[in-house]
Amino acid sequence: MKYGLIGERLGHSFSKDIHGMLSSDPYELVELERTALEPFMLKADFKGINVTIPYKEAVMPYLDVISAPARKIGAVNTVVKREGRLCGYNTDFGGLLEMARNSGIDFEGRSVLVLGAGGAAKTAAAVAQELGASAVKLSSRHPAPGQLSLETIADSGHPGIHIIINATPVGMFPNNGGRIVTMDLFPDLQGVLDCVYNPLRTNLVLDALEKGIPAVGGLSMLVYQACLAREIFTGNEIGREVWDDVLQRISSSKENVVLCGMPSCGKTTIGRLLAEKTGREVIDTDQIVRQNAGVEIADIFRTQGEAAFRKMETDAIAFIAPEQGKIISVGGGAVMNPLNVHLLKMNGKVVFIDRPLELLVPTGDRPLSSDMDKLRTMYGVRRPVYLQAADAVVVNDGTPQECLEKISSVLKG
């Protein structure tokens, strides 16, 4: 192996994609059970590796040289072999530092709670201290002296905590639904950073954003630490413009485009055109409902009622939300349920296709919009919700091609 990443479970990892953007050198993902770590490190058949959960501390005894910052933090995530000697570094520190600085969250004089107590948590604590935090507390399910218990944190309120950094894998794909704490426990909260990058926005991040609290996921940290690791691997500096370009490219490639809007607003046509232009797959949540139910949506409304359909719709969205790099078209009423919006935003940018009322057409196969009076009433109720849920709004008052160009411009921005 030339270069790669080692960890226990790597199905969630974007590292191969990112390093592929930085270099043509082969980069492998190597899943190791804990008993396999020692023989792997003793053999050392690589030029350079990145290290992730749960081995950032466990690799240290096998290294000949450990950089002073990595030793101080107590965690290594980058190892390079030089003249037969294994040298360890911590690029997570630099990656998280850049992520924190770019988040706009002010650490100076603030009290910080780090969720976790392993190598990533120690790195997060060091970053918080570097940025001027007045107090930093680590937490664990099995707390050491001076640490907090995660169970205790989740059971009671914590005024005086200003910033939370999640340095655990809770909420990571495929267990996207996880969350350690809820926002109502922290009345003084001013910012959230989550080191998890898959999904792009975890429950923790979305919960904070929904309350108007600044919050970011870990994708920029992952990209920036990868760039620093590549510099260590090769000895060549990578320009900052490359860092930002790779971040934009990986973010764009992984984020879903979620199309929402009124019946007959053009979602199906625009989705098909966007798929042809980008090569992305289109997924229609209504079609998933039809397939699962074995009948048409109008039949579900007629025989089981709207509530049954909405339950099926949420199930379909929950099933498809973990996908990445897709175009997802949702039914006209999907975003009326805040849970659906939350699920879709984990990996998606919600685009509202806003077609003027006078251009909408009643559709007989949709009981709620089968005539113009029903459509007009629905429009008045739904449009404010669409606007609130949307990350971007595209007015579709021209040709499908014109609407496509507007969406393409929004996605580039």
Number of C-alpha atoms within 10 A of each C-alpha: 13 12 21 20 21 23 20 17 15 16 10 13 17 17 19 17 13 20 22 12 15 16 10 8 11 12 20 16 19 16 15 17 12 12 8 11 18 15 9 13 16 11 8 18 12 15 17 25 26 26 22 20 18 18 20 21 20 16 19 23 11 15 17 12 16 20 12 12 16 22 16 13 20 18 29 31 27 27 28 24 18 11 6 10 13 20 20 28 24 30 27 28 27 18 23 28 22 16 24 26 12 11 17 12 18 16 23 13 13 21 20 26 25 27 29 26 23 21 26 31 25 20 28 31 26 19 22 26 18 13 17 14 20 13 16 19 18 24 25 20 14 12 14 12 6 9 17 21 17 18 14 12 19 14 11 12 15 16 11 13 21 22 26 23 25 26 25 22 19 20 22 21 19 12 13 18 16 15 18 15 19 15 16 14 16 19 13 15 22 19 25 26 25 28 25 26 23 25 28 23 27 30 24 27 25 21 20 22 16 12 10 11 17 19 25 28 26 24 23 26 25 23 26 27 25 24 25 21 25 23 13 19 19 11 9 10 11 13 9 11 9 14 18 13 12 21 20 15 12 18 17 16 14 18 20 25 26 27 27 26 27 26 22 16 23 20 25 18 14 23 23 16 17 22 15 12 11 11 12 19 14 21 19 20 22 21 17 18 23 18 11 12 14 11 11 14 19 18 17 19 17 10 10 11 12 16 11 12 20 16 12 20 23 20 16 20 24 17 13 18 23 21 19 21 19 23 25 28 24 25 17 21 18 21 23 15 12 12 14 19 20 21 23 24 26 25 26 28 21 23 23 26 25 19 19 13 14 9 11 17 16 18 15 11 12 14 16 19 22 14 14 15 11 13 20 15 12 17 19 11 12 16 16 10 15 25 16 11 21 21 15 16 20 18 15 23 15 10 10 15 14 14 20 20 14 15 24 14 11 14 13 8 7
